[in-house]
Amino acid sequence: MTHPKHAQTDHEILDLIRQRWSPRAFDLSRDVSSADLVRLFEAARWAPSSGNEQPWRFLVARRGGPSGAFEGMLSAMTERNRAWAAAAPVLVMVAVRATLERNEAVNAHAWYDTGQAVGFLTLQATDMGLGLRQMAGFDRENARTSCLVPAPFDPAVLIAIGYPGDPESLAIPFHRETEVQPRQRRALSDFVYDETWGTALS
């Protein structure tokens, strides 16, 4: 049986991309092993980056871990994100170095490159049966302070990682509903242009 969140694509693509989705419900009985986490970040490591700067950094926090980093990340989230993310086995903060290491000039490609690293990580997670949800809904200064992020790095996104669980475990009805709704995307004609801006690729 096809999972309701697997994409119904208009054209043939890698099955791994079709299967990728962003769960909020996680299986509380399954942890993410250190070996699996290393595999995720090894995938991120090999993402392309301008000048090979690799401007990304990842701070990993496990639920119940001794450092308090997990609670720090939760405290920075919006209330709606905190409601489901507290059940994730692992939270990750992604930070970006917006300047070049060699001369501190602005790295105009830092955020783009970091997004590619997270993309590689996301596909690796999908291949391993892990669920991953990225969050923009958090207070960056709160996250910087609670997780001791030094300059010149900036918190970019928080990620919850775990094995997908039962949508009925989610407290907020909207979250339960969206967990099983089919995914939607713009048509290619809306964003791919052929020779002239606004002319759909034929």
NORZI-V489583 format. One line per field, one symbol per residue. ss: DSSP state (a for helix, b for strand, c for the rest). psi: psi as a letter, one per 20 degrees, with the letter a starting at -180 (. if undefined). A space follows every 50 residues. Layout:
BEGIN
ss=???
psi=???
END
This chain:
BEGIN
ss=ccccccccccccccaaaaaccccccbcccccccaaaaaaaaaaaacccca aacccbbbbbbbccccccaaaaaaaabcaaaaaaaccccbbbbbbbbcbc cccccbcccaaaaaaaaaaaaaaaaaacccbbbbbccbcaaaaaaacccc ccbbbbbbbbbbcbccaaacccaaaaaacccccccccaaaccbccccccb cc
psi=pppiippnqiqprphghhiprnqhpqoiiprpqhhhghhghhghhjqqqp jkhmjqqpoppqpjqihjhghggghiqqhhhhhhhhiqhpqpppqpoiqp hhjjqpnijghgghhhghgggghggghjjqqppqpimqohhgggghjloq qkqppgqqpppapqbphiiphpgggggihjqqqqqqqhiiioqogppioq p.
END
